[in-house]
Amino acid sequence: MPRPPAARDKVLDAFAAIVAEAGEQAATMDAVAARAGVSKGGLLYHFGSREALVDGLLDRLAELGGEDVALMREAPEGPVDYYLRTSAESPSDLNELYIAASRLTQTGADRARTVLNGLEDGWYAALLDVVGDPAMARILLLIGDGLYLRAMRGQQAEAVGSWREIEPEVRRWLEPDQPSSARN
């Protein structure tokens, strides 16, 4: 049986969920404490300010994003398949943080923009290492963005279906002399 999350993790989870669902304005200290199931004093023990909550969220996103890039680079199916498949499937542990950070950029949180750009830079570098062509790596990033957006709009099954539909063509782009079933 997994260990229940520590109070600090519960608070970060609550903050990310509220920001992702309703925006930063809705994520008051009282709302975050209530959603996390901790007292306001407990919240303040771990995060003494709203800025500390934002920093905690962005630190966690950077950490999980770095782990995702490492998994992408080590994936048996290759970084391209991993990136596009997970864009369509949208793994939940990274999603809420990514969405929350994206919403934070709307209110001028420069650090959120920096962390999101760093995450994209990591994905791009992993793709570029495999495909060797900056334009193709950028095209793959944009395809992933489209799949992710579709999944986030509640169309995850369609996003996965779209990836399955275009996968043979992407393979042909990347390995023109290989049959479409070849792995990158």
Secondary structure as GFF3:
##gff-version 3
##sequence-region A 1 184
A	DSSP	alpha_helix	7	22	.	.	.	ID=ss1
A	DSSP	three_ten_helix	24	26	.	.	.	ID=ss2
A	DSSP	alpha_helix	29	36	.	.	.	ID=ss3
A	DSSP	alpha_helix	40	46	.	.	.	ID=ss4
A	DSSP	alpha_helix	50	74	.	.	.	ID=ss5
A	DSSP	alpha_helix	79	89	.	.	.	ID=ss6
A	DSSP	alpha_helix	92	105	.	.	.	ID=ss7
A	DSSP	alpha_helix	110	131	.	.	.	ID=ss8
A	DSSP	alpha_helix	134	152	.	.	.	ID=ss9
A	DSSP	alpha_helix	156	174	.	.	.	ID=ss10
###
